[in-house]
Every structure is written in C-alpha cells, then in structure tokens.
C-alpha cells in the first residue's frame, strides 16, 4: 500500500515497462476518506511483479522525487534539453 497516488503510479509505471498488467486502486472505505493506494496485478503475474519491484528497491526519497518530477525531467530533477 502506498500513501499517495503518485508513488503508486511510479511503481505501476515500472511494472508496465516490464509488460506487467497493473491497476492502481484507492483504498477508500467512504467517499473522500482515502487511506492509501494499492498497486494490483493479475494473480498469474504476481511473481514477476514482486521480482520487478524487488529489483528496483525505491527509497521513499526516490518515490517522492519521481512523484514531483515533471514529464521530461531526468532523475536528478533537472530538465532534459
């Protein structure tokens, strides 16, 4: 479970880049009260998804930086020209 949608989308993007089908779902027990976000994959792709995420080993700082980056930014936060 991820605390924000952007972090969940970063992981989902990584999985998509490895041809893993993925869906991000909000854990919202009542409308307007979001507890977090889940990255969901089909059962038959779970092993591959776990392996891909384990290889990436994102830190919380890296997830936050990626979530705040604009499209076209490189990993250190400077614009690609």
N, C-alpha and C positions, 0 to 999 in steps of 0.2 A: 504494500500500500504506500502511496506517495501523498505527501501533504498538499501538493499543489498540482494543478493540471499541467503546467509547463514541464515539470520534472517527469511526470508520467509520459508526456509526449516525446521527450528526449529519448527515453528508453524505448518507446514504441517505434520511433524513427530508426533506432539502431536495429531493432528486430526486423522491421520492414526491409532495411537494407540487406538483411541476410535471408530474405524471402520467407520470413515467418509471418503468417497472418496474425493480425493483432487488432484489439479494440480497447480503447480507454473508456472506462465507465466510472462515473461519480458514485461514491457511496453516500447516498442522500436519503436518510431514513424519513425525513419530512422535507417538503419543498422549502428551499432556502437554507437548509442546515446540512452543508456538505462536510462530511467527516474526513474525506480523503478521496483518492483516485486509484483505481485498480487497472493494471495492465493485464488484459485477458487474451489467452491464446487457445486454440483448439487443443483438446487432450492429446491428440496424436503428435503435436508439435511442442509439447511441454518440455521434453528432454532437450531438444535443440534450443529452445528459448532460454532455458536455465543455463545451458552451456554458453550461449552468446553473451548473456548478461554477466556471467561469472568471469568471462574473459575480459570484459570491458572494465569492471571494477571502478565505477564512477565514485568520486568523493562527493560529499554534499556541496562542497565549493564548486566543483566542476558542473554539477547539475544546475546550481544557481546561476553560474556564469552562462551556461548554454541557454537557460531559460530566458535570460535577459538580453541575449545577443540578437541583433537584427539580422535578417536574411542577408547573406553576403559577407558577414563578419567572419574573421578567422578565429580559431580557438583562443588566442590571447586578447581578443576584444578589439583589435584594430581592423579597420575596413580593408577589404581586399580591393585593390585597384588594378 
